[in-house]
């Protein structure tokens, strides 16, 4: 019974007790179709050179859900461009390459320890913000989800497949 004397079934209690996922992630009922990593000009160069993408520690559980073969994209917030098409070549994990993006305040640690090994699946010209943003879910203002659904990935791949270098 709740505070008003009404019965609450166990499913309702479980839903109430389940912490909400951050809005940049898919709801638990959605299937992960792909992932968008975020970078700037400097971190993009290191990502490409090392063939590894990374995010801060708070994304560890989300990155651990990535499996080999999953489509990946790299969004450079300084240029406003989405780069692709990449794919995961490893399972997501922590500190796959701890020397990537060194943390000057913590020697031997990475600033982006939630990591995945990658390879380029297809070389495409970058997709501009104005083309990319309508294809994905936004959760507040201009912030988009980094976990993307299968239909969103198909839409992104369709645009990249139509582009010519």
VENZI-V125793 format. One record per residue. RES is the residue in one small letter. SS is DSSP state (h for helix, s for strand, l for the rest). Layout:
RES	SS
RES	SS
This chain:
x	l
x	l
x	l
x	l
x	l
x	l
x	l
x	l
x	l
x	h
x	h
x	h
x	h
x	h
x	h
x	h
x	h
x	l
x	l
x	l
x	l
x	l
x	l
x	l
x	l
x	l
x	l
x	l
x	l
x	l
x	l
x	l
x	l
x	s
x	s
x	s
x	s
x	s
x	s
x	l
x	h
x	h
x	h
x	h
x	h
x	h
x	h
x	h
x	h
x	h
x	l
x	s
x	s
x	s
x	s
x	l
x	h
x	h
x	h
x	h
x	h
x	h
x	h
x	h
x	l
x	l
x	l
x	l
x	l
x	l
x	s
x	s
x	s
x	s
x	s
x	s
x	l
x	l
x	l
x	l
x	s
x	s
x	s
x	s
x	s
x	s
x	s
x	s
x	l
x	l
x	l
x	l
x	s
x	s
x	l
x	l
x	l
x	l
x	l
x	l
x	l
x	s
x	l
x	l
x	l
x	l
x	l
x	l
x	l
x	s
x	l
x	l
x	l
x	s
x	s
x	s
x	s
x	s
x	s
x	s
x	l
x	l
x	l
x	l
x	l
x	l
x	s
x	s
x	h
x	h
x	h
x	h
x	h
x	h
x	h
x	l
x	l
x	s
x	s
x	s
x	l
x	l
x	s
x	s
x	l
x	l
x	s
x	s
x	l
x	h
x	h
x	h
x	h
x	h
x	h
x	h
x	h
x	h
x	h
x	h
x	h
x	h
x	l
x	l
x	l
